[in-house]
Amino acid sequence: MKIKFCGAARNVTGSRHLLEINGLTILLDCGMVQGGNREKTREQNEHFLFEPSQVDFVLISHGHTDHIGMLPRLVKQGFKGKVYCTAATKEIGALLLLDSAHIQVQDAADAAKEFNQVTEPLYTEKDAQAAIAKIATFEYRQKFRLAEGLWVTFYDAGHVLGSAITVIDYKEDGTTKRLVFTGDLGRKYMPILNDPYQVVAADTLILESTYATQLHDSFSGVKEQLAAAVNRVVERQGKIIIPGFSFERTQELVYVLHELYNENKIPKLPIYVDSPLSSKISAAFEHHQDSYDNETFREFLSKRESPFYFEQVHYLESIDESKQVNTVNEPCIIIAASGMCDAGRIQHHLKHNIADAKNMILVVGFMAEGSRGRQIVDGADKIRIFGQLYPLKAEVLVMNAFSAHADRMELTEYVRGIHGLSRVFLVHGEEAACLAFRDNLVNNLKFSAVQIEVPTLGQEFTV
């Protein structure tokens, strides 16, 4: 088997890993590179490090844009094969791809207007529809055959709705071998979803490393921390602005706020979810209640309540509704996309609220290097929004307990639970994090017969 790392190599976004097994070419994920230098990011998204027409199958781990977002361009450039994922990933991925296509077209129009340059969109809605039509679905633990001697099984990754750990069992030179690709690995004891499935045996592991050098706060204390933050801002008559990823993070926030309302731990201030995509994804969650964990059933479903819909939450659709929120003078919570603050309606809410010390910017997700969100987290004096600099005076609070990625300890324990490993590849993490985590695994697990690699972009290995 050969592996070529074509994305998310010493970088967090753009997951793409190319396998060659017994004459077949399989692409694990087809994600979009996000954040960083505009020209470099564009180049990495325009061109693949392989020929799309030569790919036989694509296996998608989950519906986040950095894992599925370049599928339409893959099809546009000649991919003719099939795409496989879970049913929930197909439903949510379709929503995200169509939304992304709209953004690509809009970005191209903006570039023509702002920079007087003709830029083709990476893909259009027609391309997205063509990609969606190629997707077939399998449920967790449903083993399916790709070819003679080549089988795939999806297991629950516990990261987002529909997320999968991909297990590939294959025969090579008369020997049965196993490759495991975690995609993005979730955490135990998080709301809504089940815990990640522990694979117990594999020869080769491709492991994400997003938070490989960090330890998250326990989610057990997140309700108290969030309640304290809300009450503090309400007391000073401010607003809470939350850059929200439309998929999963927004639903988790609404879930916890719903609990806090039910328990009378925060006042009944309005919550505005300013993202049409978030509204559609929340509705999609309702279609896949079989993926919810026991706690969600106990807290909401058994009482015939939805975690995501209650009297204080308002899902905004139109631009006029979005603008109207910025005229509200009372305390409120505004959750808006995009999660890294580089696009979408969150930019307008930051523009109107970032310079007021009464307000709070609540960060609940990963902010990639080069993104506007990372500048806010790093405490820049001024933030550029729509070409104008605004002083950062609002309180900035980072709550990493909301992270849907396993941290250093959780990743280490996951690797510890897999027997028979000979190769481990660390991907989907910034370079320093991957290198440090490699040393951590060597020191803590005392691997002697296991090679741990931190591949560079385009690097190939024979396993």
Secondary structure, 3 states (H helix, E strand, C coil): CEEEEEECCCCCCCCEEEEEECCEEEEECCCCCCCCCHHHHHHHHHCCCCCHHHCCEEECCCCCHHHHCCHHHHHHCCCCCEEEECHHHHHHHHHHHHHHHHHHHHHHHHHHHHHCCCCCCCCCHHHHHHHHCCEEECCCCCCEEEECCEEEEEEECCCCCCCEEEEEEEEECCEEEEEEECCCCCCCCCCCECCCCCCCECCEEEEECCECCCCCCCHHHHHHHHHHHHHHHHHCCCCEEEECCCCCHHHHHHHHHHHHHHCCCCCCCCEEEECHHHHHHHHHHHCCHHHECHHHHHHCHHHCCCCCCCCCEEEECCHHHHHHHCCCCCCCEEEECCCCCCCCCHHHHHHHHCCCCCCEEEECCCCCCCCHHHHHHCCCCEEEECCEEEECCCEEEECHHHCCCCEHHHHHHHHHCCECCCEEEEECCCHHHHHHHHHHHHHHHCCCCCEEECCCCCCEEEC
